[in-house]
Amino acid sequence: MAVTRRKFLLNSTYAGAGFAVIGAMKPVALLAQTSDKEMATYLTGIRMAATPATNYRAYRSKVVATPDVTTWVQVDLKKAVPISAIQLFPASERMYPGRDQYYGGEGFPLRFRLEASDDANFGKVETIADFTQSDFPDLKDNITQYAAHDVHGRYVRLTATRLRAVKAVASDSTPLGKEPQDSPDYTLMVAKMAVISGGHDVAVGCKVTADEKYGNSELVAQLTRPPRQDGEGIRVDNPHAVTDPATWKPAKYKAEAPKTGVTLEGGVFQEAMQNNIQYLLNSYTTDDLLRQFYERTGKIKNFKPTGSQVFWEEDLAGSNAGRFLMGAGNTLRWIDDPELHRRLNVVVDGIEECRQPNGYIMAYPEDTIFYSERAAYTRAWLTHGLLEAAYGGNPKALPMLRGYYDWFNQQTFLPDMLRGAIQGGQGMVANTRMCTSPLGKPADAQVIQRYYQEDGWMEGLAKQEKEQVWQYPYDRPHCYLLTNLEAYLDMYLATGDVRYRDGVLGAWELYRAHWQQAGGSISIIEFEKDPPNSKYLRQKLGELCGSSFWVFLSQRFQLLNPDEERYATEIEKSIYNVGMANQDGGVGLRYHTVMEGKKEKSTHENTCCEGQGTRLLGTLPEHIYSIAPDGIYVNLFEPSTIRWQQAGQPMELKMKTRFPYDTHVSGAVKVSTPTEANLRIRVPSWAAKEMAVSVNGKAAASGKPGSYLAVNRKWSDGDVIEFVLPAEIRVRRYNGDDQIAGKKRYSVEYGPILLAAVGSPTASLSVDKGHEAEHLANHLEPVDGSPLHFTVRGNNGQKFMPYWKISEEEFTCYPQVSAMA
């Protein structure tokens, strides 16, 4: 790391309006140039992997209503050591307004002292620093160091005697968008406390205690955490990481997702897309979508937001337009809806109308980019939206976006974007998607190399260190980390540097193995604790946006390695059991993929899950097929027709099926002249046996589950390919942390379809005496006239149905099962 904004202010004494530097120390101005490499002379450089339970969020004492309380924390160094200095790291995590929103220096004590002692009760002390007589200034992001002269001790204590006001602290159950309290709260907040002895931080991993009245024993261990692997700095600037585009060897997709040319012909995907169109048309007017752009330009004045508008539309100004453009732009590639098309053009025209001469197009003023999540989330959303609008046929969107990134890539605020913005990594994918667009430039990727790249994090992910996901050391763990991974894989595509690919692949394996519920929903979420394999059922996990990102990340790997069937499996599960399951007809979209109880009420606002949900639903046709130089891949099974050019000849494949209600699939080929092509048919990993394929009624080949079966031949007009998908009911034991004493719980799937037991979530199902609970599959009996609905033999009134079809019913995706007595 190069220059950091979290700099040391060494041996400083507060004197009136500023610091006075005492002793033979560097001037403060020079200390602003302290690099993370120099910091390593103080910090031991211990790998995060050495302490997998480490939590990198700041210590926070109990919240009180008055500043005049005394609270302390102390470190036990295990033995008396010579102490040369103490370092205090202010809290600097960037989080949501009204919900643990830390700004740089928030909660750092107004008055405090630092002491050492050989006595745990501090009966005899040596004072290192005393700032109890006047208020200490606001540190913001600066790390302070306090010299200790001839001090020895086993214990080091920080005592706060007057607390600094903090923004309202909401609980994890506080709804997003809730406005902060009017009266201030007070608490002691410190991110880390280092004790320097012999040039090293000897406090790392040492036991920390706090006073009983105001201290917070659950968080004290964070004060002696190891250093963050990519440095403690808030400012990131790595010019040495920028590579010459002349040396890049871009990675090539082996297959391409169709941008157009797929027509849905009935089936559940078409129903979902029509519902999505209704949602988009009924949720907001174009005036609503453009309001924040017009506010910035002064065409609308004195608008007073209320309710959810405060956060989702005003704090995240412009994201609503991005939400609409993502859903509409993708949808219009496949379905020509005149009104949707008209509104998309109106929104793009409105953004163009508000464009500044320098190319700036965002809905918020330039100087407010660090407010809330505008620097990352909001910028990414409008970027996604304009790209999808361009791919949906709008000619203005992409050039306008190019002009904006020519402006953005030159800005002086870029060193602060990754860690100085709330969840700044979300913004990476905006640059990389621009880079991989038809108007992309190397500068779009070089911004990532210089200001966003975290080598230590990538290396840890490549090694599949689980804590790199659930203990991400900058900001809270979050499903939006998947967008960081999308960006790194785009960087691999742009540069060919395999470090990006290896890191993302390691992360993909981690998520799939440790943070996925039955049916495929990604269970990690920002407001809940989610250790590996916890798979909690009573927490609201499985955000729709997270699984949407999972689809787009898996799709990148699928196109790089189209013969690896596992990527199609992940996409398929996420679409059926999350994307479609969280859709409430044409009314709205649900936020969480709830595993038991009752599904949430849908909304038609502008939440993160609605934006990414409508984006995903608009892309459904592109996931059915992939196009390769020598033919196509059939990835999913939906009634549809794909048209493409094969060796310069037009070719068409018309797939007929009622899947998932029926497992028979046929495909009719249409060509003007016999054409050689390799049709690769996916044999799903959920298939119960080998799958046989026939051409024109004659056996052609068979494939094993988890593979693609290649049928390479010269195709004539009217050739028909047929197969039956070997789907069956599968029962899997729940192995998460929400166990019920004396009970076993199971998920039930039919092919890729997650089934839910309808009725009381606590009801227990029985199987035949002497059988294991896994025998449940043999008790499920199809309901005539209701495909994918099952009764349970020997269990009156119990039934299963597709989770995606659940609406108002009470259900569980993990019913309790036991053998009859």
NUTI-251617 format. One record per residue (C-alpha): residue in one letter; y, z, x. Coordinates in steps of 0.25 Angstrom, whole numbers, padded with zeros to 4 digits, always signed. Each point is the difference from the previous one (the first is absolute). Example, Ala and Ser with C-alpha at 12.3 -4.5 7.8 and 13.67 -1.06 7.14 Angstrom:
<rs>
A-0018+0031+0049S+0014-0002+0006
</rs>
This chain:
<rs>
M+0000+0000+0000A+0014-0003+0005V+0013+0008-0005T-0002+0010-0011R+0010+0005-0010R-0008+0014+0000K+0006+0004+0014F+0000+0013+0007L+0013+0009+0000L-0004+0008+0012N+0005+0015+0003S+0011-0002-0010T+0009+0011-0006Y+0007-0002-0013A+0015+0002+0003G+0009-0002-0012A+0000-0015-0004G-0010-0005+0010F-0011+0003+0011A+0004+0005+0014V-0011-0004+0010I-0002+0012+0010G-0007+0000+0014A-0004-0012+0009M-0005-0009-0012K+0002-0014-0003P+0012-0003-0009V-0004-0001-0015A+0005-0015+0001L-0011-0003+0010L-0011+0008-0008A+0002-0010-0011Q-0007-0010+0009T-0012+0009+0001S-0013-0009-0002D-0013+0004-0006K-0006-0002+0014E+0010+0011+0006M-0004+0009-0012A-0014-0001+0005T+0004+0008+0012Y+0002+0012-0011L-0011-0004-0009T-0015-0001+0003G-0003-0013-0006I-0012+0006-0008R-0007-0010-0009M+0002+0002-0014A-0015-0003-0002A-0003+0014+0007T+0005+0007-0012P-0005-0007-0012A+0006+0010-0010T+0014-0001+0006N+0011-0002-0011Y+0012-0006+0006R+0010+0004-0011A+0010+0011+0003Y-0002+0014-0001R+0008+0006-0012S+0001+0015-0004K+0000+0004-0014V+0012-0005-0008V+0011+0010-0004A+0012+0000-0008T+0009+0007+0011P+0003-0004+0014D+0001+0015+0005V-0015+0003+0003T-0007+0002+0013T-0013-0007+0002W-0008-0003+0013V-0011-0008+0006Q-0007+0004+0013V-0010-0007+0010D-0011+0007+0007L-0002-0007+0014K-0013+0008+0002K+0006+0006+0013A+0013+0003+0007V+0006-0012+0007P+0013-0003+0006I+0009-0007-0010S+0010-0011+0005A+0005-0005-0014I-0002+0000-0015Q+0001-0013-0008L+0003+0000-0014F-0003-0013-0008P+0008-0002-0013A-0007-0005-0013S+0002-0015-0001E-0010-0005-0009R+0005-0010-0010M-0004+0002-0014Y+0004-0002-0015P+0013+0005-0006G-0003+0013-0007R-0014+0001+0006D-0001+0007+0013Q+0012-0009+0005Y+0002+0003+0015Y+0012-0005+0007G+0002+0002+0015G+0002+0014+0002E-0002+0005-0014G-0004+0015-0001F+0003+0002+0015P+0006+0015+0000L+0015+0002+0000R-0002+0013+0008F-0012+0003+0009R-0005+0006+0013L-0012-0003+0009E-0007+0011+0007A-0013+0003+0008S-0008+0012+0002D-0014+0005+0004D+0000+0008-0012A-0005-0006-0013N+0009+0009-0008F+0012-0003+0009G+0003+0014+0004K+0006-0004+0013V+0006-0014+0001E+0006-0010+0009T+0011-0008-0006I+0000-0015+0002A+0011-0005-0009D+0008+0007-0010F+0008-0007-0011T+0001+0011-0010Q+0016+0002+0000S+0004-0014-0005D-0005-0011-0007F-0008-0011+0008P+0004-0014-0002D-0008-0011-0008L-0010-0005+0011K-0004-0012-0009D-0011-0007+0008N+0003+0007+0014I-0011+0008+0007T+0006+0012+0007Q-0004+0007+0012Y+0003+0014+0004A-0001+0005+0015A-0008+0013+0003H+0004+0006+0013D-0010+0009+0006V-0007+0002-0013H-0015+0004-0001G-0007+0003-0013R-0013-0003-0008Y+0008-0001-0014V+0012-0008-0003R+0007+0002-0013L+0010-0008-0008T+0008+0009-0009A+0009-0006-0011T+0011+0009-0005R+0008-0010-0008L-0006-0012-0007R+0005-0013-0002A+0001-0007-0014V-0010-0010-0003K-0001-0011-0011A-0008+0004-0012V-0015+0002+0003A-0009-0005-0011S-0015+0003-0001D-0010-0011+0001S-0001-0001-0015T+0015-0003-0002P+0001-0014-0006L+0006-0010+0009G+0014-0003-0004K+0004+0015-0003E+0014+0003+0004P+0001+0011+0010Q+0005+0014-0005D+0014+0003+0000S-0001+0013+0008P-0004+0000+0014D-0013+0005+0006Y-0001+0007+0014T-0012-0001+0009L-0003+0000+0015M-0005-0013+0004V-0005-0004+0014A-0009-0012+0004K-0005+0006+0013M+0002+0011+0010A-0003-0003+0014V-0001+0011+0011I+0002-0007+0014S-0007+0007+0012G-0003-0008+0013G+0005-0013-0006H-0010+0001-0012D+0001+0004-0014V-0010+0012+0000A+0002+0003-0015V-0008-0012-0004G-0012+0005-0009C+0004+0014+0001K-0001+0010-0012V+0013+0001-0008T+0004+0012-0009A+0011+0002-0010D+0007+0012-0007E-0008+0004-0012K+0012+0000-0010Y+0007-0014+0003G-0010-0007+0009N-0010-0011-0004S-0013+0003+0007E-0006-0013-0006L+0010-0008+0009V+0002+0007+0013A-0011-0007+0007Q+0009-0013+0000L+0010+0007+0009T-0010-0001+0012R-0005-0014-0003P-0003-0010+0011P+0011-0010+0003R+0000-0012-0009Q-0007-0012+0007D+0011-0010+0000G+0011+0010+0003E+0009+0010-0007G+0012-0009-0001I+0006-0005-0013R+0006-0012+0007V-0010-0011+0004D+0005-0011+0009N-0011-0007+0009P+0006-0012+0006H-0012-0001+0010A-0009-0002-0012V+0006-0013-0004T-0008-0012+0005D+0004-0014+0002P-0005-0009-0012A-0003-0010+0011T-0012+0009+0003W-0005+0002-0014K-0013-0006-0004P+0001+0001-0015A-0013+0004-0007K-0005-0010-0011Y-0006+0003-0013K-0014-0007-0001A+0003-0001-0015E+0012+0000-0009A+0003+0006-0013P+0005-0011-0010K+0015+0001-0004T-0002-0009-0012G-0011-0009-0005V-0009+0011-0008T+0000+0000-0015L-0006+0012-0008E-0008-0004-0012G-0002+0012-0008G-0006+0013+0005V+0005+0013+0004F+0009-0004+0011Q+0008-0009-0009E+0001+0011-0011A+0005+0009+0011M+0010-0011+0005Q+0005-0002-0015N+0002+0015-0001N+0008+0000+0013I+0009-0011-0006Q+0003+0008-0012Y+0003+0013+0008L+0010-0008+0009L+0007-0006-0012N+0001+0013-0008S+0004+0010+0010Y+0014-0004+0005T+0010-0011-0003T+0006-0008+0012D+0013+0008-0002D-0008+0012+0003L-0007-0006+0012L+0014-0004+0006R+0008+0012-0003Q+0000+0006+0014F+0004-0013+0006Y+0011-0001-0009E+0004+0015+0002R+0001-0003+0015T+0009-0012-0002G+0009+0007-0010K-0004-0008-0012I-0005+0012-0006K+0007+0014+0001N-0002+0014-0003F-0015-0002-0005K-0006+0014-0002P-0015+0000+0002T-0009+0010-0007G-0014+0004+0000S-0009-0008+0009Q+0011-0010+0003V+0006+0010+0010F-0011-0001+0009W-0008-0013-0003E+0012-0009-0002E+0012+0006+0006D-0006+0007+0012L-0009-0012+0002A+0011-0010-0004G-0006-0014-0001S-0014+0004+0000N-0001-0003-0015A+0004-0014+0003G-0011+0000+0011R-0010+0005-0010F+0003-0011-0010L+0000-0011+0010M-0013+0005+0006G-0007-0001-0013A+0007-0012-0005G-0001-0009+0012N-0014+0002+0002T-0004-0002-0014L+0008-0013-0001R-0009-0006+0011W-0011-0001-0010I+0006+0001-0014D+0012-0008-0004D+0007+0010-0010P+0014-0006-0002E+0007+0013-0004L-0006+0007+0012H+0005-0012+0009R+0014+0000-0006R+0002+0015+0003L-0005-0001+0014N+0010-0011+0003V+0011+0009-0007V-0003+0012+0009V+0000-0009+0013D+0013-0006-0005G+0006+0013-0002I-0004+0005+0014E+0005-0013+0006E+0013+0003-0008C+0002+0013+0007R-0004-0004+0014Q+0010+0003+0011P+0005-0010+0010N-0008+0006+0011G-0013-0002-0008Y-0001+0014-0005I-0007+0000-0014M-0005+0014-0003A+0005+0008-0012Y+0005+0012+0008P+0012+0000+0009E-0003-0003+0014D+0004+0014+0005T-0009+0007-0010I-0013-0006+0006F-0005+0014+0004Y+0002+0006-0013S-0013+0004-0007E-0011-0011+0003R+0010-0012+0000A-0003-0003+0015A-0015-0003-0002Y-0005+0001-0014T+0011-0007-0007R+0002-0011+0011A-0015-0003+0000W+0000-0001-0015L+0011-0010-0001T-0006-0008+0011H-0013+0000-0006G+0006-0005-0013L+0009-0011+0006L-0012-0005+0007E-0009+0000-0012A+0011-0007-0008A+0001-0011+0011Y-0015-0002-0001G+0001+0000-0015G+0009-0012+0001N+0015+0005+0002P+0007-0008+0011K+0011+0010+0003A-0008+0013+0002L-0006-0003+0014P+0013-0006+0007M+0008+0012-0006L-0011+0010+0006R+0001-0008+0013G+0015+0002+0001Y-0002+0015-0003Y-0010+0002+0011D+0009-0007+0010W+0010+0011-0003F-0010+0011+0000N-0006-0003+0013Q+0013+0002+0007Q+0004+0013-0005T+0003+0012+0008F-0007+0010-0009L-0013-0006+0003P-0004+0011+0010D+0001+0010-0011M-0008-0007-0011L-0014+0005+0003R+0002+0015+0001G+0014+0001-0004A-0003-0006-0014I-0008+0006-0011Q-0014-0005+0003G+0006-0011+0008G-0013-0007+0003Q+0000-0005-0014G+0010-0010+0005M-0009-0007+0011V-0007-0009-0010A+0013-0006-0005N+0003-0005+0014T-0014-0005+0003R-0002-0007-0014M+0013-0007+0003C-0005-0004+0014T-0013-0006-0006S+0008-0007-0010P+0003-0015+0001L+0014+0004+0005G-0005+0011+0009K+0006+0002+0014P-0005+0007+0012A+0012+0010-0001D-0007+0005-0013A-0012+0005+0008Q+0008+0004+0012V+0008+0010-0008I-0014+0007-0003Q-0003+0000+0015R+0013+0006+0004Y+0003+0010-0011Y-0013+0003-0008Q-0012-0001+0009E-0008+0013+0002D-0010-0003+0011G-0006+0014+0000W-0003-0001-0015M-0006-0013+0001E-0009+0004+0011G-0005+0012-0008L-0003-0008-0012A-0008-0010+0009K-0008+0012+0004Q-0002+0004-0015E+0006+0014+0002K+0001+0005-0015E+0012+0008+0003Q+0009-0012+0003V-0001-0003-0015W+0001+0014-0007Q+0008+0006+0011Y+0009-0011+0003P+0010+0007+0009Y+0013-0006-0005D+0003+0002-0015R-0010+0004-0010P-0014-0007-0001H+0002-0010-0011C-0007-0012-0006Y+0012-0008+0005L-0005+0001+0014L-0009-0012-0005T+0013-0008+0001N+0001+0003+0014L-0014-0005+0002E+0003-0013-0007A+0012-0002+0009Y-0008+0003+0013L-0010-0010-0005D+0011-0010-0002M+0004+0003+0014Y-0014-0004+0005L+0002-0013-0008A+0013-0003+0006T-0003+0004+0015G-0015+0000+0001D+0000+0014+0007V-0013+0006-0003R+0005+0014+0001Y+0007-0002-0014R-0013-0005-0006D-0009+0011+0006G+0009+0011-0005V+0001-0005-0014L-0015-0003+0000G-0003+0015+0004A+0010+0005-0011W-0007-0009-0010E-0014+0006+0003L+0006+0014-0001Y+0006-0002-0014R-0012-0007-0005A-0009+0011+0005H+0008+0013-0002W+0011-0003-0011Q-0006-0008-0011Q-0005+0005-0013A-0011-0006-0009G+0005-0014-0005G+0008-0002+0013S+0013+0007-0002I+0007+0005+0012S+0001+0015-0001I+0011+0004+0010I+0013+0003-0006E+0013+0006+0005F+0001+0013-0008E-0014+0005+0001K-0009+0005+0011D-0011-0010+0002P-0009+0003+0012P-0011-0010+0003N-0010-0001-0010S+0006+0010-0009K+0001-0009-0012Y+0006+0010-0009L-0001-0002-0015R+0010+0010-0005Q+0012-0006+0008K+0007-0013-0004L-0005-0009+0011G-0002-0015+0000E+0014-0006-0002L+0000-0014-0005C+0009-0004+0011G-0009+0005+0011S-0012-0009-0005S+0009-0012-0002F+0003+0002+0015W-0014+0001+0003V-0003-0013-0007F+0011-0007+0008L-0005+0006+0013S-0015-0003-0003Q+0004-0014-0003R+0006-0002+0014F-0013+0004+0006Q-0008-0009-0010L+0008-0012+0004L-0002+0003+0015N-0015+0002-0002P-0003-0007-0013D-0015+0001+0002E+0001+0016+0000E-0004+0003-0014R+0005+0014+0000Y+0015-0004-0001A-0003-0007-0013T-0007+0012-0005E+0012+0009+0002I+0009-0010-0007E-0009-0001-0012K-0001+0015-0002S+0015+0002+0001I+0003-0011-0010Y-0010+0005-0011N+0000+0015+0002V+0015+0002+0004G+0009-0012-0003M-0006-0003-0013A-0004+0014-0003N+0015+0005+0001Q+0005-0011-0009D+0003+0004-0014G-0001-0013-0007G+0014-0006+0000V+0007+0013-0001G+0001+0005+0014L-0008+0005+0012R-0005+0014+0004Y+0003+0007+0013H-0013+0007+0004T-0014-0004-0001V-0005+0013-0006M-0015+0003+0001E-0002+0009-0011G+0007+0006-0012K+0009-0010-0007K+0008-0012+0006E+0014+0002+0002K+0010-0006-0010S+0005-0013+0005T+0015-0003+0003H+0008-0013+0000E+0011+0005+0010N+0001-0003+0015T-0009+0009+0007C-0007-0003+0013C-0013-0002-0007E+0005-0010-0011G+0007-0008+0011Q-0012-0002+0009G-0010+0000-0013T+0008-0012-0006R+0000-0007+0014L-0015+0002+0001L-0003-0005-0014G+0008-0012+0002T-0008-0004+0012L-0014+0001-0007P-0004-0015+0001E+0002-0001+0015H-0011+0010+0002I-0010-0008-0007Y-0001-0011+0011S+0003-0002+0014I+0002-0014+0006A-0006-0003+0014P+0001-0013+0008D-0014-0004-0004G-0001+0005-0014I+0003+0012-0009Y-0005+0015-0001V-0003+0005-0014N+0004+0014+0001L+0001+0005-0014F-0006-0004-0013E+0010-0004-0011P+0001-0012-0010S+0009-0009+0008T+0002-0013+0007I+0005-0003+0014R+0006-0013+0005W+0001-0003+0015Q+0000-0011+0010Q-0013-0001+0008A+0001-0010+0011G+0011-0007-0006Q-0007-0001-0014P+0003+0007-0012M-0011+0010-0004E-0002+0009-0012L-0009+0012-0003K+0000+0005-0014M-0007+0014-0001K-0006+0004-0014T-0004+0015-0002R+0002+0012-0009F-0001+0009+0012P+0001+0012+0000Y-0006+0000-0014D-0011-0010+0004T-0005-0003+0014H-0003-0015-0002V+0009-0009+0008S+0001-0015+0001G+0009-0009+0007A+0003-0015-0003V+0005-0009+0011K+0010-0011-0002V+0003-0011+0011S+0005-0014-0001T-0010-0004+0011P-0012+0008+0007T+0006+0010+0009E-0006+0009+0010A+0004+0015-0001N-0006+0013+0003L+0000+0009-0013R-0002+0014+0005I-0004+0009-0012R+0002+0015+0002V-0013+0009-0002P+0007+0013-0003S-0004+0013+0008W-0003+0006-0014A-0011-0010-0003A-0013+0006-0003K-0008-0011+0007E+0001-0013+0007M+0008-0010-0009A-0006-0014-0002V+0009-0012-0002S-0004-0014-0006V+0007-0013+0000N-0002-0010-0011G-0012+0009-0005K-0007+0000+0013A-0001+0012+0010A+0010-0001+0011A+0000+0013+0008S+0000+0015-0002G+0009+0010+0007K-0001+0015+0003P+0009+0011-0006G+0013+0001+0008S+0001-0014+0005Y+0005-0014-0003L-0011-0011-0004A+0005-0014+0006V-0004-0012-0009N+0005-0011+0009R-0003-0014-0005K+0007-0013-0004W+0004+0003-0015S+0001-0010-0011D+0007+0000-0012G-0007+0009-0011D-0008+0008+0010V-0003+0014-0006I-0002+0012+0008E-0006+0012-0007F-0005+0015+0003V-0001+0013-0006L+0007+0012+0006P-0011+0011+0002A+0008+0012-0005E-0006+0013-0004I+0004+0014-0003R+0002+0009+0013V+0001+0015+0000R+0007+0007+0012R+0001+0015+0002Y+0014+0005+0001N+0003+0007+0014G+0014+0004-0001D+0006+0014+0000D+0001+0002-0015Q-0014+0005-0002I-0005+0008-0012A-0010+0011+0004G-0014-0003-0004K+0003-0014-0005K-0001-0014+0006R+0010-0011-0003Y-0001-0015+0000S+0007-0013-0001V-0006-0011-0007E+0003-0015+0003Y-0005-0013-0006G+0002-0010+0011P+0015+0002+0004I+0003+0006-0013L+0003+0015+0000L-0006+0006-0013A+0006+0013-0006A-0007+0010-0009V+0008+0001-0013G+0001+0014-0006S+0002+0014+0006P+0002-0001+0015T-0008+0013+0001A-0012-0005-0008S-0013+0000+0007L-0010-0012+0000S-0015+0003+0001V-0011-0009+0006D-0015+0001-0002K-0007+0013+0004G-0005-0001+0015H+0010-0011+0004E+0012+0001+0009A+0014-0002-0006E+0000-0014+0006H-0010-0004-0011L+0012-0001-0009A+0001-0015+0002N-0014-0001-0008H+0006+0007-0012L+0012-0010-0002E-0003-0009-0012P+0009-0012-0003V+0008+0000-0013D-0003-0012-0009G+0013-0008-0001S+0008+0008+0010P-0002-0005+0014L+0001+0010+0011H-0001+0011-0010F-0013+0010+0001T-0006+0011-0008V-0007+0011+0008R-0015+0002-0004G-0003+0014-0004N+0015+0004+0000N+0005-0002-0014G+0015-0004-0002Q+0002-0003+0015K+0004-0014+0004F+0005-0008+0012M+0010-0011+0000P+0009-0008+0011Y+0010+0009+0006W+0010-0011-0001K-0001-0001-0015I+0002+0015-0002S+0013+0003-0008E+0002+0013-0008E-0015+0005+0002E-0003+0012+0007F-0009-0003+0012T-0006+0003+0014C-0004-0009+0011Y-0008+0011+0006P-0009+0006-0011Q-0009+0011+0002V-0015-0003+0000S-0012+0009+0000A-0015-0001-0003M-0005+0005-0013A-0007+0014+0001
</rs>
